[in-house]
């Protein structure tokens, strides 16, 4: 709704889904997640940061079940930009 930290692209509720369609097939080796640090948050916390998340690979957008590439936990006390290696 505005340009203030923490108001960029929020999901409603405690769960959300994101699909990224690429122009060609890739074999990822890692994923990164970036969230503002607590020090830049207007409220002093980052409870809106993703915590537990899973990444799936799909052959196409119509595939109903993807291949699990990993399950991860974003550390809210860690660096703002965190890298997660593909587990499979």
Number of C-alpha atoms within 10 A of each C-alpha: 7 8 7 10 14 20 10 10 8 11 12 7 7 8 9 10 8 7 10 8 10 8 6 5 10 9 7 10 11 12 13 10 12 13 18 17 19 16 10 13 14 11 11 10 15 19 11 15 18 19 12 11 13 11 18 12 17 17 11 11 10 7 9 7 10 13 11 14 18 17 14 17 12 21 14 19 9 10 13 15 13 15 13 15 14 16 12 8
